[in-house]
Amino acid sequence: MTTRRTFLSVMPAAALALAAARRSAAQAAKLEESDSIAVSLGYKHDASKVDSKKFSTYAAGRNCANCLLYQGKTTDAWASCAPVGGKLVNAKGWCVAWVKKS
């Protein structure tokens, strides 16, 4: 049986865990174009600089902000991305993992 005392003793621990999770998310590193994962995915901070001959799936207008894998709002300048290990990618960037948001 859960008592009020048990509930109240668990709340501070839950709040600390939530704060720690937010802090670690806020400290995510920005992906550098020179990182090995970025190189393998053809990631560029600026999609207009993608070599369209080398990456035939690139098309003008495709960028991280309108990718399904971009874990931020379209108005965020940087947000995390799962294919690059949760590192932050530029909203104006692009890589071969790009998938159209529906």
C-alpha positions as CSV (number, residue, x, y, z in Angstrom):
1,M,0.0,0.0,0.0
2,T,1.3,3.4,-1.0
3,T,1.2,6.0,1.7
4,R,1.5,9.7,1.5
5,R,4.8,9.6,3.3
6,T,6.2,7.2,0.7
7,F,4.9,9.3,-2.1
8,L,6.4,12.5,-0.7
9,S,9.8,10.9,-0.1
10,V,9.9,9.7,-3.8
11,M,9.1,13.1,-5.3
12,P,12.4,14.8,-4.6
13,A,14.3,11.9,-6.1
14,A,12.1,12.0,-9.2
15,A,12.6,15.7,-9.6
16,L,16.4,15.3,-9.3
17,A,16.4,12.6,-11.9
18,L,14.4,14.8,-14.3
19,A,16.7,17.7,-13.7
20,A,19.8,15.6,-14.4
21,A,18.2,14.3,-17.6
22,R,17.5,17.8,-18.8
23,R,21.0,18.9,-17.9
24,S,22.6,16.1,-19.9
25,A,20.4,16.8,-22.9
26,A,21.4,20.5,-22.7
27,Q,25.1,19.5,-22.8
28,A,24.9,17.5,-26.1
29,A,27.8,18.2,-28.4
30,K,27.5,19.7,-31.8
31,L,28.3,17.4,-34.7
32,E,31.4,18.5,-36.5
33,E,31.6,17.9,-40.3
34,S,35.0,16.2,-39.6
35,D,33.5,13.6,-37.3
36,S,33.7,10.1,-38.8
37,I,29.9,9.6,-38.6
38,A,29.4,12.9,-40.3
39,V,31.8,12.1,-43.1
40,S,30.2,8.7,-43.6
41,L,26.7,10.3,-43.8
42,G,27.9,13.2,-46.0
43,Y,26.7,15.6,-43.3
44,K,27.2,19.4,-44.0
45,H,26.2,22.2,-41.7
46,D,24.9,24.1,-44.7
47,A,22.8,21.9,-47.1
48,S,23.6,24.2,-50.0
49,K,27.2,23.0,-49.9
50,V,26.3,19.3,-50.4
51,D,27.9,17.7,-53.5
52,S,24.8,16.7,-55.4
53,K,26.8,14.6,-57.8
54,K,28.3,12.5,-55.0
55,F,25.0,12.4,-53.0
56,S,22.2,11.8,-55.6
57,T,19.5,11.8,-52.9
58,Y,20.1,15.4,-52.1
59,A,17.7,18.0,-53.5
60,A,17.4,21.7,-52.9
61,G,15.1,22.5,-50.0
62,R,16.0,19.3,-48.1
63,N,17.6,20.1,-44.7
64,C,17.7,18.8,-41.2
65,A,14.9,21.0,-40.0
66,N,12.4,19.3,-42.4
67,C,13.8,15.8,-41.7
68,L,11.8,13.3,-39.7
69,L,14.9,12.4,-37.7
70,Y,15.5,16.0,-36.5
71,Q,14.4,16.0,-32.8
72,G,13.8,19.7,-32.4
73,K,11.3,22.2,-33.6
74,T,11.7,23.5,-37.2
75,T,12.5,26.9,-35.6
76,D,15.5,25.5,-33.5
77,A,18.9,26.4,-34.9
78,W,20.4,23.1,-33.6
79,A,18.8,19.9,-32.3
80,S,19.7,16.3,-31.7
81,C,19.6,13.6,-34.3
82,A,19.5,9.8,-33.6
83,P,21.6,8.7,-36.6
84,V,24.5,10.7,-35.4
85,G,24.4,9.5,-31.8
86,G,22.2,12.2,-30.5
87,K,24.7,14.9,-31.3
88,L,23.3,18.3,-32.3
89,V,23.0,19.0,-36.0
90,N,22.4,22.4,-37.7
91,A,18.8,22.9,-38.9
92,K,20.2,24.1,-42.2
93,G,22.3,21.0,-42.5
94,W,21.8,17.8,-44.5
95,C,22.9,14.1,-44.6
96,V,22.1,10.9,-46.5
97,A,19.8,9.8,-43.6
98,W,17.3,12.6,-44.5
99,V,13.7,11.4,-44.4
100,K,10.8,13.7,-45.3
101,K,8.6,14.7,-42.4
102,S,5.0,13.9,-43.0
